[in-house]
Amino acid sequence: MRKILASVLIVLLVAGAAACAPQHEATETIRGGAPLKGVNIRTVSVDDGGITVGFVTGSEKMGMEETAITGVPSYEIRHLDTPSRLVIVVSGVMYRDYESKVYRSMVVNGLTVRQFFDDPNTYIYVNIAGNYTYTCRESNGQLRIDVKVVPGEEPEKYYVIADAIGIYDEYAASEVESLTPTLTSDGLHAVLISKPFDTQTAAEAEQERLKEIYGEKIHISAYTVVKLKENALPAYDPESEIRFLREKKLYIMSGTEHTGTLMFTEARYVSSPESGKFFVSVPFMEDGELKEKLVLKDLTGNGKPVTDRAFLSVAAVLVSPSGRYIAIGEQADTMMVLSVLDTETGSIRVTGEEGMGTYSTGFAWDKNRDVLYSASGEGSFDLKSYDAATGEIATLAESYFGRVEVLDDGRIAYMAAFGGSTHLMLLSPNGTSVSVGACSDYQIASDGSFAVLRLNNPEDERMEDLKYVNIGTDETFMIAERLEDLSRFFLCKGNRFVVYGVGEDSQETEFNIAVHCFDLTARTDKKLLNAVSEDCSLYEDGKCVLNYIYSAGEKAFPVVYMLDIDWEG
């Protein structure tokens, strides 16, 4: 009996200790947790008592196993005053898979999650509904913060608002002075806010000072002076997003930052079937899952869905020579599921269900017939043809992972593996295949006169090279060697230039894709510009379409720009 009573007493004491966690003043900073790697902010919830943040390691959304953790990652809780914000600084965060939505309760006005460009920590800014005290508890994978709002007067003050939350993503923490994030009244968007001022004149003087500090980093139209109660959220201005996107600097060339033409918002460019027409994927939620609609838009932004079918992620879209059929590649890990849409009947056929093979790594239409060529298979891959009208399938050659191109003269470029390497192959209409050279990827002139091969550097497998091959004469020369982070590359300006991007570990700005231009005639290479994204596709000679992800507060969506670049510099 004594042992039982003693055990009960211990349980009660532990429970009492947990229930009586020390009450902290808002201005008191506390630290806890333990160092972890690969942390995922998996869940966030708020209620009338406070906020709970749930952590795991790994990410199912990124194709990795999620693992429960004991305890929580290293964290620090800070305070920002007027408006009253509780800031949770978490270390080791690699993924943020919590639901992006409005978080509100009796004590929480909302929250936004941010990360400085040069800071490994993640910051959760929680707008509290007044002055407060708090307690903090750790459990297996959860950090619970109970908030008690303290009644009191909330006098009106003047503030400088800068609708430029992106500066936290683009610039170093040391460059962000006198401005901190706060949520706006819509509960999703975040802006930067100054300290409070007693008079409008003082706030306007601060606004001018900030303009001098930030210069072009924050456009002058982003600033406003507002009068708010102490813990009120500033109003959301829906037009501010469009202004920001139109003024967004996308690349640096010759020391000058340049914008582009804003084409579409909440859309991602896929391909262009003809001049002035654009296939874009538009994200939407269906049964709690993020999916995409395929839409054909024009230069004015008007468009219509290509099909009612929803896709997980549209990777490639090509129209057949007659215009009747559209081949659609839906991303599936590193490969695609290939479908063919009949625009006259509206029917969609999944080619894998008709014998082509479950997956495709690349596909292209014949120049004259509605026949689709694809590197298709599952365990092994073959180059196959698919007649869209009859459904007839034929195997043309053994293939491998890689793109497929059809040249002007009807030859088919594809990848095949033999001799311990992957090769660029050319299949002639008579059925003979020849190797252009070993490579991991390629670009080829439409007339088949030459190719640019991407291959591993022989001295360092972490590096890559770009090599020119004249297909008629077998002449070769190196375009670039020992590239550590090679991204996209393509031919432009009548196949005169090879344009390629290399990642740069920039600690100062987000312009971390160095774009080089190699002149095949002069055989000269120069770094032309630095861009914010490597997701750039050639549209028409001299013009590129750039995909960019805009993020503000809890909202993020794809944006499409057109860039008109002088490739000759």
Secondary structure, DSSP 8 states (H G I E B T S, - for coil): -HHHHHHHHHHHHHHHHHHT---EETT--EEE-B--SSEEEEEEEEETTEEEEEEEES-GGGT---B--SS-B-EEEEEETTTTEEEEEESSEEE--S--S----SSEEEEEEE--TT--SEEEEEEESSSEEEEEEEETTEEEEEEEE------EEEEEEE--TTHHHHS-GGG--S-EEEE-TTSS-EEEE---BSSHHHHHHHHHHHHHHHGGGS-GGGEEEEEEETT------HHHHHHHHHH---EEETTEEE--EEEEES-EEEE-SSTTEEEEEEEEEETTEEEEEEEEEETTS-EEES-S--BS-EEEEEE-TTSSEEEEEEEETTEEEEEEEETTT--EEEGGGGTS-SEEEEEEE-SSSSEEEEEEESSSEEEEEEETTT--EEEEEE--SS--EE-TTS-EEEEEEETTEEEEEEE-TTS-EEEEEE-SEEEE-TTSSEEEEEEE-SS-TTSEEEEEEETTT--EEEEEEEESSEEEEEEETTTTEEEEEEE---SS-S--EEEEEEETTTTEEEEEEEES-S-EEE-STTEEEEEEEEEETTEEEEEEEEEE--TT-
